[in-house]
Amino acid sequence: MIKSMTGFGRCEIEEGGRKIAVEMKSVNHRYSEVTIKMPKKLNFFEAAIRGVLKEYISRGKVDVFISYEDTGEASGCVKYSNEIAREYIEYFNRISDEFGLANELNAAVIARMPEVLTFEEKEVDEEGLWKLLETALRGCLEKFVETRIAEGEKLKEDLLGKLDGIEEMVKKIETRSPEIVKEYRDRILAKVKELLGDTSVSEQVLATELIVFADKICTDEEMVRLKAHVSNMRDTLNSGKDVGRKLDFVAQEMNREANTTLSKANDIEVSNIAIELKTEIEKIREQIQNIE
């Protein structure tokens, strides 16, 4: 299936007082570029997160936002150091006695001193936290991929329609090409008759002139290659995922054939068709930039 590089997904999981929300969005990019924004507490899971992302995403600029809340039991506790508090009191009293300063010690003052009261975090259950995070991450990725697939199917339908249009243009050029040579032959004969009266033109001379002209404007090879590229692109679109780079290369080749056709055109009708060809191919190239 074809996937667009534009997508969005969100998933929120809450369990045991812990809540994790994962949100991601993506836009076009030539390669894979992932930016993750999350709380510092989850930083040590970054490598694992990127590993999961690679299972679902191969191209695109992806922004991942992760939030974490722990509303369950206290994540730590306050510790009181009696020894440190006692030392502070002793030193405050010595300073007061030595310098004759008022000593306005109270519990609040002592409690604010460094290391008297400390907060110790509860040991993190890494396995349980990762399980919760991974569940939210994969849930978000599944929704994210769904939006990419839905958008990709629309792109595929549009591209297939444009390819049908290109094949019709190729048929018009193939039909028109023999007529151009015939019209050129008629013009030569009319010009000779105008200039020389009833004097006939040597068939050998006329044939030589027509061969040179036909070879100069011949686009048979370009049309054959264009049809082959159209068929290749159609097969690639129907083949599966991760085809963006290949489609881009095929589109470049199609554009090269259209340019050559336009340069050889010696007929206003063929010129107009070739210009239309280039326009449609450019539209295809723009659409392909959205495919993963």
C-alpha positions in Angstrom: 0.0 0.0 0.0 1.1 3.6 -0.7 1.7 5.8 2.3 1.9 9.6 2.4 4.6 11.3 4.4 1.9 13.5 5.9 0.3 12.1 9.0 -1.0 12.6 12.6 -1.6 10.3 15.5 -2.4 10.5 19.2 -2.8 8.0 22.0 -3.2 8.4 25.8 -2.8 5.5 28.3 -3.6 5.7 32.1 -2.8 2.9 34.5 -2.1 2.8 38.2 -2.1 6.5 38.6 0.4 7.0 35.8 -0.7 8.7 32.5 1.3 8.8 29.3 0.2 10.7 26.2 2.0 10.4 22.8 1.3 12.6 19.9 3.1 12.8 16.6 2.9 14.6 13.2 4.9 14.4 10.1 5.6 16.3 6.8 7.6 15.6 3.7 11.3 15.1 3.9 13.9 13.5 1.6 15.1 11.2 4.4 14.0 10.2 7.9 14.3 12.9 10.5 12.7 12.3 13.9 12.5 14.8 16.8 11.4 13.6 20.2 10.3 16.0 23.0 9.6 14.3 26.3 10.2 14.7 30.1 13.7 14.2 31.4 12.4 11.3 33.4 11.9 9.3 30.1 15.1 10.3 28.4 16.7 6.9 29.0 14.0 5.3 26.8 15.0 7.4 23.8 16.9 4.6 22.0 14.1 2.2 22.5 11.5 4.7 21.3 13.5 5.3 18.1 13.7 1.6 17.6 9.9 1.3 17.7 9.5 4.2 15.3 11.7 2.6 12.7 9.3 -0.3 12.5 6.5 2.0 11.3 8.3 4.9 9.5 11.0 5.0 6.8 10.8 8.6 5.5 9.5 12.0 6.6 10.2 14.7 9.1 8.4 13.4 12.3 7.8 15.3 15.5 7.0 13.2 18.6 5.6 14.7 21.7 5.4 12.7 24.9 3.9 13.8 28.2 4.0 11.9 31.6 2.0 12.4 34.8 2.2 10.3 38.0 -0.9 10.9 40.0 -0.7 7.8 42.1 1.3 7.2 45.3 3.9 9.7 46.2 6.9 9.3 44.0 9.3 9.9 46.9 9.6 10.9 50.5 11.2 13.7 52.7 14.1 12.7 54.8 15.2 14.6 58.0 18.8 14.7 59.2 18.9 15.2 63.0 22.7 15.4 63.0 23.0 18.1 60.4 20.2 20.1 62.1 22.1 19.8 65.5 25.3 21.1 63.9 23.5 24.1 62.4 22.1 25.0 65.8 25.5 24.7 67.5 27.2 26.9 65.0 24.4 29.5 65.1 24.7 29.7 68.9 28.5 30.1 68.6 28.2 32.9 66.1 25.6 34.6 68.4 27.9 34.3 71.5 31.1 35.4 69.7 29.7 38.4 68.0 26.9 39.4 70.4 24.2 38.9 67.8 20.6 38.1 68.5 19.8 34.5 67.9 16.3 34.2 66.4 16.5 30.5 65.6 13.3 28.5 65.0 12.3 25.3 63.3 11.5 27.0 60.0 15.0 28.6 59.8 16.7 25.3 60.5 14.5 23.4 58.1 15.6 25.7 55.2 19.2 24.9 55.8 20.9 22.7 53.1 20.7 18.9 53.7 18.4 19.2 56.8 15.4 18.2 54.8 15.9 16.2 51.6 13.6 14.6 49.1 14.4 11.1 47.9 12.7 9.8 44.8 11.2 6.4 44.9 13.0 3.9 42.7 11.6 3.9 39.2 9.9 0.8 37.9 11.6 1.0 34.5 10.1 -2.2 33.1 6.5 -1.2 34.1 7.0 2.4 32.8 8.4 1.2 29.5 5.5 -1.2 29.1 3.1 1.7 29.5 5.1 4.0 27.3 5.4 1.4 24.5 1.7 0.7 24.6 0.9 4.4 24.2 3.6 4.7 21.5 2.4 1.8 19.4 -1.2 3.0 19.8 -0.2 6.4 18.5 1.8 4.9 15.6 -1.1 2.8 14.4 -3.3 5.8 14.2 -0.5 7.8 12.6 0.1 5.1 9.9 -3.7 4.9 9.3 -3.8 8.6 8.3 -0.7 8.1 6.1 -2.3 5.2 4.3 -5.6 7.0 3.8 -3.7 10.0 2.3 -1.5 7.7 0.3 -4.5 6.0 -1.3 -5.8 9.4 -2.5 -2.3 10.2 -3.9 -2.2 6.8 -5.7 -5.7 7.4 -7.2 -4.7 10.8 -8.4 -1.4 9.6 -9.9 -3.0 6.7 -11.7 -5.4 9.1 -13.3 -2.6 11.4 -14.4 -0.8 8.4 -15.9 -3.9 7.5 -18.0 -3.9 11.1 -19.2 -0.2 10.8 -20.2 -0.9 7.6 -22.2 -3.6 9.4 -24.1 -1.2 12.2 -25.0 1.4 9.7 -26.2 -1.3 8.1 -28.5 -2.1 11.6 -29.9 1.6 12.2 -30.7 2.0 8.7 -32.3 -1.1 9.4 -34.4 0.0 12.8 -35.4 3.6 12.0 -36.4 2.9 10.2 -39.8 0.5 13.1 -40.7 3.3 15.6 -40.2 5.6 13.8 -42.8 2.7 13.6 -45.3 1.9 17.3 -44.9 5.6 18.1 -45.3 5.6 16.1 -48.6 2.5 17.9 -49.8 4.1 21.3 -49.0 7.3 20.5 -50.9 5.3 19.4 -54.0 3.1 22.5 -53.8 6.2 24.8 -53.4 7.9 23.2 -56.4 4.8 23.5 -58.5 4.5 27.1 -57.5 8.1 28.0 -58.4 8.7 25.7 -61.4 5.3 25.2 -62.8 4.4 21.7 -63.9 8.0 20.4 -63.6 7.9 17.2 -61.7 10.2 16.4 -58.7 12.4 13.3 -58.8 10.9 10.7 -56.5 14.4 9.8 -55.3 15.2 13.4 -54.3 11.8 13.7 -52.7 12.3 10.5 -50.7 15.7 11.6 -49.6 14.3 14.9 -48.3 11.4 13.2 -46.5 13.7 10.7 -44.9 16.0 13.4 -43.5 12.9 15.4 -42.3 11.2 12.3 -40.7 14.4 11.3 -38.9 14.8 14.8 -37.5 11.3 15.0 -36.0 11.0 11.3 -35.2 9.9 10.7 -31.6 9.2 7.0 -31.8 11.9 6.1 -29.3 10.8 8.8 -26.8 7.2 7.5 -27.0 8.2 3.9 -26.5 10.3 4.9 -23.4 7.5 7.1 -22.1 5.0 4.3 -22.3 7.5 2.0 -20.6 8.0 4.6 -17.8 4.2 5.0 -17.4 3.8 1.2 -17.1 6.7 1.0 -14.7 5.3 3.7 -12.5 1.8 2.1 -12.5 3.3 -1.2 -11.5 5.4 0.5 -8.7 2.3 2.2 -7.4 0.5 -1.1 -7.2 3.5 -3.0 -5.7 3.5 -1.8 -2.1 5.2 0.5 0.3 8.4 2.6 0.4 8.3 3.5 -3.3 8.7 7.3 -3.1 12.4 7.4 -4.2 11.8 5.0 -7.1 8.8 6.9 -8.3 10.8 10.2 -8.2 13.5 8.6 -10.4 11.0 7.4 -12.9 9.3 10.8 -13.0 12.7 12.4 -13.8 13.1 10.0 -16.7 9.6 10.8 -18.0 10.4 14.5 -17.9 13.6 13.9 -19.9 11.6 12.1 -22.7 9.1 15.0 -22.7 11.8 17.6 -23.1 13.4 15.7 -26.0 9.9 15.4 -27.7 9.4 19.1 -27.3 12.8 19.9 -28.8 12.1 17.8 -31.8 8.6 19.1 -32.4 8.2 20.8 -35.8 4.4 21.0 -35.5 2.3 23.2 -33.4 0.0 20.4 -32.3 2.8 18.1 -31.2 4.4 21.1 -29.4 1.2 21.8 -27.5 0.9 18.2 -26.5 4.5 18.0 -25.4 4.0 21.1 -23.2 1.0 19.5 -21.7 3.0 16.4 -21.1 5.7 18.3 -19.2 3.0 20.0 -17.2 1.4 16.8 -16.1 4.7 15.1 -15.4 5.6 18.1 -13.2 2.4 17.6 -11.3 3.2 14.0 -10.8 6.7 14.9 -9.5 5.1 17.2 -7.0 2.7 14.6 -5.8 5.4 12.0 -5.5 7.3 14.2 -3.0 4.5 13.4 -0.6 4.9 9.6 -0.9 7.0 7.7 1.7 
